[in-house]
């Protein structure tokens, strides 16, 4: 017998459906009724029916909301909606809630019988499929068990190793020997990957599995935090050096295939050989370390250099001269950047991630001592906390560059404050230095100087006699005129970009506003009518 729950706020409907339908002929029984969705949830939880028949419009929780609850918590349960004619279009949206069918009120018994029989057929079909799948999937179940055991060991280490050995034996699974290989796509700036991450990982797993199979090596793959952890299994009769050579060759081909088919770069780490399950965790940890190292430095070496070398045998240190801190505290960003470039070049040449991160910490701690009362101190503290989260050298250099630039900026503000310059004058000077940055605007500058945009605009107008946007626009076209005058070969669009205009047409409009002619017309007055054709 199939269990049915009826949910309707009209008692006459619930009673009528319960009593007037010959449920036994349909091999069904009504096990419970409810007057609204909230009561329906309780009845469904108690009886776990096969089919729920529910009205759409009810107080408390309506039928569509109940259908959504059923879809989320009881995906195998069938839902049939009851709908009035006025709700017909509304009921059609039930498709997205995976509602099996809907019936229009007043309900005709033959229609209901047909709908129930169709639902029963669906249930029978699902159950038959499940039974068939269960009978055909002994090997698949063993694969799932194996994946679960591998996941347990990889995540938890060897603390449950005895139990895992017993489980392998109970299911007749021979792990054998092999190598753990970890793949990961990581590029925070690649928005297309972020949007389709799960699909890319699925594709990576398929490519990896097929590639290793071509090298006569079976795999078990588990996904952990965006990484494809691949347990590559090989013939125990082979020598360990031969196994490793094959794994490296197959992994190299995996990288080539992923790049060819997915047009994406991927990082990889190859662990040590394991000969039995207790060595699996060590292999994974080694692979993970190599993955992070390769991801940090960016480029793969030929044939992965056997994927064995984590870093240079003679790590080089980035130079951290006292003059670097002095340049920052003087607000000399150009000089500070030169020291920063020397520092990061030394770090990159050393190719040792641990030394790189420790050197970053030393720099931030050293800078913190030089700026004990500065506003940048909070950002330095935050940067220190985020050091271990730096996964690429680009993220590493960006953090150092950002802190250096912001510290230099604050140093200049402090010097100007000491000289008695007003806030408006300091903002004007900032615009003079940064007008070429296309993203420069009132709000950005207000945030930099820790004032509201309205306050900045007000004091700027009061002290300098012009508003911020007018000042910025004039500064840009003033510099543009100098560039147009000084070079015949620069195009108008190139000049626009050099002075901070992203849109060439808008640049022309602003230029004409101040100088009475477009940039192209101005060039022609200087160099003749054919100059814009260059």
C-alpha positions in Angstrom: 0.0 0.0 0.0 1.2 3.5 -0.9 0.7 6.1 1.9 -1.0 9.4 1.0 -1.3 12.6 3.0 -4.0 15.2 2.1 -3.4 18.9 2.9 -6.3 21.4 2.4 -7.8 24.1 4.5 -11.3 23.2 3.4 -12.4 20.3 5.6 -15.0 19.3 3.0 -12.3 18.7 0.4 -10.0 16.7 2.8 -12.9 14.6 4.0 -14.3 14.2 0.6 -11.0 13.0 -0.9 -10.4 10.7 2.1 -13.9 9.0 2.1 -15.2 9.2 -1.5 -12.2 7.8 -3.3 -11.8 4.0 -3.3 -8.1 4.2 -2.3 -7.8 0.4 -1.9 -8.4 -0.1 -5.6 -5.4 2.2 -6.2 -3.3 0.2 -3.7 -3.2 3.3 -1.6 -4.2 4.4 1.9 -4.8 7.9 3.4 -2.5 8.0 6.5 -3.1 11.6 7.5 -4.7 15.0 6.7 -3.8 18.6 7.6 -5.5 22.0 7.3 -2.4 24.0 6.2 1.2 23.7 5.2 2.6 24.0 8.7 0.4 21.1 9.9 1.2 19.3 6.7 4.9 19.4 7.5 4.3 17.7 10.9 2.0 15.0 9.4 4.6 14.4 6.6 7.4 14.1 9.1 5.3 11.6 11.2 4.0 9.3 8.4 6.7 9.7 5.6 4.0 9.3 2.9 4.7 8.3 -0.7 2.4 10.9 -2.1 1.2 14.4 -0.8 -1.9 16.0 -2.3 -2.0 19.7 -1.3 -4.0 22.8 -2.1 -2.1 25.9 -3.2 -3.9 28.6 -1.2 -3.8 28.0 2.5 -3.2 30.1 5.6 0.2 29.9 7.3 2.2 28.1 4.6 0.8 27.7 1.1 1.0 24.7 -1.1 4.0 25.9 -3.2 6.0 26.6 0.0 5.1 23.1 1.2 6.2 21.6 -2.1 9.5 23.4 -1.8 9.9 22.0 1.7 9.2 18.5 0.4 11.6 18.9 -2.5 14.3 20.0 -0.1 13.8 17.4 2.7 12.0 14.5 0.9 13.3 14.5 -2.7 11.7 11.0 -3.4 8.2 12.1 -2.3 5.6 12.9 -5.0 3.6 16.1 -4.7 0.3 16.8 -6.4 -1.2 20.3 -6.3 -4.8 21.2 -6.2 -5.6 24.5 -7.9 -8.6 26.8 -8.5 -9.1 28.1 -12.1 -8.0 31.6 -10.9 -4.7 30.1 -9.8 -4.0 28.1 -12.9 -1.1 30.2 -14.1 0.3 30.4 -10.6 0.2 26.6 -10.4 2.3 26.2 -13.5 5.3 27.7 -11.6 5.2 24.6 -9.5 7.4 23.0 -12.1 10.5 24.4 -10.5 9.5 22.8 -7.2 9.5 19.5 -9.0 5.7 19.0 -8.4 4.6 15.8 -10.1 1.2 17.1 -11.3 -1.7 19.4 -10.5 -5.5 19.0 -10.6 -8.1 21.7 -11.0 -10.9 22.2 -8.6 -13.6 21.0 -8.4 -11.8 17.6 -8.5 -13.2 14.9 -10.8 -12.6 11.4 -9.3 -11.6 9.9 -12.6 -9.0 12.6 -13.1 -7.7 12.0 -9.5 -7.6 8.2 -10.0 -5.6 8.6 -13.3 -3.2 11.0 -11.6 -2.7 8.7 -8.6 -2.1 5.7 -10.9 0.4 7.7 -12.8 2.2 8.7 -9.6 2.2 5.0 -8.4 3.8 4.0 -11.8 6.4 6.7 -11.2 7.1 5.3 -7.7 7.3 1.7 -8.9 9.6 2.8 -11.7 11.9 4.5 -9.3 12.0 1.6 -7.0 12.6 -0.8 -9.8 15.5 1.4 -11.0 16.9 1.5 -7.5 16.8 -2.2 -7.2 18.3 -2.7 -10.6 21.0 -0.2 -9.8 21.7 -1.9 -6.5 22.1 -5.3 -8.1 24.4 -3.9 -10.9 26.5 -1.6 -8.7 28.5 -3.9 -6.4 31.7 -2.6 -8.0 30.5 1.0 -7.9 29.7 0.6 -4.2 33.1 -0.8 -3.6 34.5 2.3 -5.4 32.5 4.6 -3.2 33.6 2.8 0.0 37.2 3.0 -1.3 36.8 6.7 -1.9 35.3 7.2 1.6 38.3 5.3 3.1 40.8 7.4 1.1 39.0 10.6 2.1 39.1 9.5 5.8 42.9 8.8 5.7 43.7 12.0 3.6 41.7 14.3 5.9 42.2 12.6 9.3 45.6 11.0 8.9 46.4 7.6 10.4 44.4 7.8 13.6 41.7 5.4 12.3 44.1 3.3 10.2 43.3 0.0 11.8 39.6 0.5 11.2 40.3 1.5 7.6 42.4 -1.6 7.0 39.5 -3.7 8.3 37.0 -2.0 6.1 39.2 -2.5 3.0 39.4 -6.2 3.8 35.6 -6.5 4.5 34.9 -5.1 1.0 37.6 -7.1 -0.7 39.4 -3.9 -1.8 43.1 -4.1 -2.8 44.6 -0.7 -2.5 48.0 -1.8 -3.7 50.7 0.8 -4.2 50.9 4.1 -6.0 51.2 7.9 -5.6 48.9 10.7 -4.5 48.7 13.6 -7.0 46.8 16.8 -6.2 45.5 19.1 -9.0 44.0 22.6 -8.4 42.9 25.5 -10.6 43.5 28.7 -8.7 43.2 32.1 -10.3 41.1 34.6 -8.2 41.1 37.0 -11.1 39.5 34.5 -13.5 35.8 35.2 -13.0 34.8 32.6 -15.6 36.3 29.8 -13.5 34.7 31.0 -10.3 31.3 30.9 -12.0 31.7 27.4 -13.3 34.1 25.9 -10.8 32.2 22.7 -10.2 31.9 22.0 -13.9 35.6 22.7 -14.4 36.6 20.3 -11.6 34.3 17.6 -13.0 36.0 18.0 -16.4 39.5 18.0 -14.8 38.6 14.7 -13.0 37.4 13.1 -16.2 40.6 14.2 -18.1 42.8 13.0 -15.3 41.1 9.6 -14.9 41.2 8.9 -18.7 44.8 10.0 -19.0 46.1 7.8 -16.2 44.1 4.9 -17.6 46.0 5.2 -20.9 49.1 4.6 -18.8 47.5 1.5 -17.3 47.0 3.1 -13.9 43.6 3.2 -12.1 42.6 6.1 -10.0 40.4 7.1 -7.1 39.5 10.8 -7.1 38.1 12.8 -4.2 37.4 16.5 -4.2 38.6 18.4 -1.2 38.2 22.2 -1.0 38.5 22.8 -4.8 41.3 20.3 -5.2 41.2 17.1 -7.1 43.1 14.6 -4.9 44.0 11.7 -7.2 45.2 8.4 -5.7 47.0 6.8 -8.6 47.2 3.0 -8.2 49.8 0.9 -9.9 50.9 -2.8 -10.2 52.7 -3.7 -6.9 55.0 -6.0 -8.9 56.6 -2.9 -10.6 59.7 -1.3 -9.1 59.0 1.9 -7.3 61.2 4.0 -9.6 59.3 2.7 -12.6 55.9 3.6 -10.9 57.1 7.1 -10.2 58.4 7.6 -13.7 55.0 6.6 -15.2 53.2 8.8 -12.8 55.3 11.8 -13.7 54.8 11.1 -17.4 51.1 10.6 -17.0 50.8 13.7 -14.9 52.6 15.8 -17.5 50.2 14.6 -20.1 47.3 15.4 -17.8 48.5 19.0 -17.6 48.8 19.2 -21.4 45.4 17.7 -21.9 43.7 20.1 -19.4 45.3 23.1 -21.1 44.4 21.8 -24.5 40.7 21.0 -23.8 39.8 23.4 -21.1 42.1 26.3 -22.0 43.1 26.7 -18.4 46.3 26.5 -16.4 46.3 24.1 -13.5 48.8 23.5 -10.6 49.9 20.1 -9.5 51.8 18.4 -6.7 53.1 14.8 -6.9 53.5 13.0 -3.5 55.9 10.3 -2.5 55.2 6.7 -3.4 53.0 4.7 -1.0 53.1 1.0 -0.6 50.2 0.5 1.7 47.4 2.6 3.3 49.4 3.9 6.3 51.7 5.7 3.8 48.9 7.4 2.0 48.6 10.4 4.3 52.3 11.2 4.0 52.1 11.0 0.2 49.1 13.4 0.2 50.9 15.9 2.5 53.9 15.9 0.3 51.8 16.4 -2.8 49.9 19.3 -1.1 53.2 21.0 -0.1 54.5 20.7 -3.7 51.2 22.0 -5.1 51.3 25.1 -2.9 55.0 25.6 -3.8 54.3 25.3 -7.6 51.1 27.5 -7.2 53.1 30.2 -5.4 55.9 30.5 -7.9 53.6 30.0 -10.9 55.5 28.2 -13.6 55.9 24.5 -14.2 59.4 23.2 -14.8 60.0 20.7 -17.7 58.6 17.3 -16.9 57.8 18.8 -13.5 61.4 18.1 -12.6 60.0 14.9 -11.3 57.9 17.1 -9.1 60.4 16.6 -6.4 62.1 19.9 -5.9 60.2 22.3 -3.6 62.8 25.1 -3.7 66.2 26.2 -4.6 69.0 24.4 -2.8 70.5 27.8 -1.9 67.6 30.1 -1.1 68.3 33.7 -1.6 67.0 36.4 0.8 65.3 39.5 -0.2 67.3 42.5 0.9 65.6 44.5 3.7 67.7 47.7 4.0 67.0 50.3 6.6 66.9 52.8 3.8 63.7 51.0 2.6 61.9 51.9 5.8 63.4 55.4 5.7 62.1 56.0 2.1 58.6 54.9 3.2 58.6 57.1 6.2 59.8 60.0 4.0 56.9 59.4 1.6 59.3 58.7 -1.2 57.2 56.1 -3.1 59.6 55.9 -6.1 62.6 55.1 -3.9 60.5 52.7 -1.7 59.3 50.9 -4.8 62.9 50.4 -6.0 63.8 48.7 -2.7 60.6 46.7 -2.9 61.5 45.5 -6.4 65.0 44.5 -5.2 63.5 42.6 -2.3 60.9 40.7 -4.3 63.5 39.9 -7.0 65.7 38.3 -4.3 62.8 36.4 -2.9 61.7 35.1 -6.3 65.3 34.0 -7.2 65.4 31.9 -4.0 62.1 30.1 -4.8 61.6 29.1 -1.2 58.0 29.8 0.0 58.8 29.5 3.7 61.5 32.1 3.5 59.3 34.3 1.3 56.5 34.3 3.9 58.9 34.8 6.8 60.6 37.7 5.1 57.2 39.3 4.4 56.5 39.0 8.1 59.8 40.5 9.0 59.1 43.5 6.7 55.7 44.1 8.1 56.9 43.9 11.7 59.8 46.2 10.9 57.5 48.7 9.2 55.1 48.5 12.1 57.8 49.6 14.5 58.5 52.6 12.3 54.9 53.8 12.2 53.6 53.1 15.8 50.9 55.7 15.8 50.0 55.8 12.1 46.6 54.8 10.6 48.4 52.3 8.4 49.2 50.3 11.5 45.8 48.6 11.5 46.3 47.6 7.9 49.7 46.2 8.7 48.3 44.1 11.5 45.6 42.8 9.1 48.2 42.0 6.5 50.3 40.1 9.0 47.2 38.0 9.9 46.7 37.2 6.2 50.3 36.1 5.3 49.6 32.4 5.5 46.7 32.8 3.1 48.9 34.1 0.3 48.8 31.4 -2.3 50.6 33.1 -5.3 53.6 35.3 -5.7 51.3 37.8 -7.4 49.2 38.0 -4.2 52.5 38.3 -2.2 53.9 41.2 -4.2 50.5 42.9 -4.3 50.3 42.9 -0.5 53.8 44.3 -0.1 53.2 46.9 -2.9 49.8 48.0 -1.4 51.2 48.4 2.2 54.3 50.3 0.9 52.2 52.7 -1.3 49.7 53.4 1.5 52.4 54.0 4.0 54.1 56.4 1.7 50.8 58.1 1.1 50.2 58.6 4.8 53.8 59.8 5.2 53.2 62.5 2.7 49.9 63.5 4.4 51.7 63.8 7.7 54.5 65.9 6.3 51.9 68.2 4.6 50.0 68.5 7.9 53.2 69.4 9.7 53.8 72.1 7.1 50.3 73.5 7.8 48.7 72.7 4.4 45.0 72.6 4.4 43.0 69.4 3.5 41.9 70.9 0.3 45.5 71.7 -0.8 46.6 68.2 0.1 43.7 66.8 -2.0 44.6 69.0 -4.9 48.2 67.8 -4.7 47.0 64.2 -4.7 44.9 64.9 -7.8 48.0 66.6 -9.5 49.9 63.4 -8.9 47.2 60.8 -9.7 45.0 62.5 -12.4 46.1 59.8 -14.9 44.3 57.1 -13.0 41.0 56.5 -14.7 39.3 55.2 -11.5 40.1 58.5 -9.7 36.9 60.1 -8.5 35.4 62.1 -5.6 34.4 59.1 -3.5 37.7 57.3 -3.9 39.6 60.4 -2.8 37.2 61.0 0.1 37.9 57.4 1.3 41.6 57.9 1.0 41.5 61.1 3.1 39.0 59.6 5.6 36.3 62.3 5.0 32.8 62.1 3.5 32.4 63.0 -0.2 30.0 65.8 0.7 32.5 67.3 3.2 35.3 67.0 0.7 33.3 68.7 -2.0 32.3 71.5 0.3 35.7 72.4 1.6 37.3 72.0 -1.8 34.9 74.5 -3.3 35.3 76.9 -0.4 39.1 77.0 -0.3 40.0 76.6 -4.0 37.0 78.2 -5.7 36.1 75.3 -7.8 34.5 71.9 -7.2 36.5 68.6 -7.2 35.2 67.3 -10.5 35.9 70.6 -12.3 39.5 70.6 -10.9 40.1 67.0 -11.9 38.7 67.5 -15.4 40.7 70.7 -16.0 43.9 69.0 -14.7 43.4 66.2 -17.2 42.7 68.3 -20.2 45.5 70.7 -19.3 47.9 67.8 -19.3 46.3 66.5 -22.5 47.0 69.8 -24.2 50.6 69.6 -23.2 50.8 66.0 -24.7 49.1 67.1 -27.9 51.4 70.0 -28.2 54.5 68.0 -27.5 54.0 65.0 -29.8 52.5 64.8 -33.3 52.5 61.0 -33.2 50.2 60.4 -30.2 46.6 59.7 -31.2 43.8 61.5 -29.5 42.7 58.2 -27.9 46.2 57.5 -26.6 46.3 61.0 -25.1 42.9 60.4 -23.5 44.0 57.2 -21.8 47.3 58.8 -20.6 45.4 61.5 -18.7 42.7 59.3 -17.2 39.8 59.4 -19.7 38.6 55.9 -20.5 36.2 57.2 -23.2 37.6 59.1 -26.1 34.3 60.7 -27.1 33.8 62.0 -23.5 37.4 63.3 -23.5 36.6 65.3 -26.7 33.5 66.9 -25.1 35.4 67.9 -21.9 38.4 69.2 -23.9 36.1 71.4 -26.1 34.3 72.7 -23.0 37.6 74.3 -21.8 39.4 75.1 -25.0 36.6 75.7 -27.5 37.7 73.0 -29.9 38.1 69.2 -30.0 41.5 67.6 -29.5 41.6 66.6 -33.1 40.9 70.2 -34.2 43.6 71.4 -31.9 46.1 69.0 -33.4 45.2 70.2 -36.9 45.9 73.8 -35.8 49.4 72.7 -34.8 50.4 70.1 -37.4 48.0 70.5 -40.3 44.8 68.7 -41.5 46.5 65.3 -42.2 48.0 64.9 -38.7 45.0 62.9 -37.4 45.5 60.3 -40.1 48.8 59.3 -38.7 
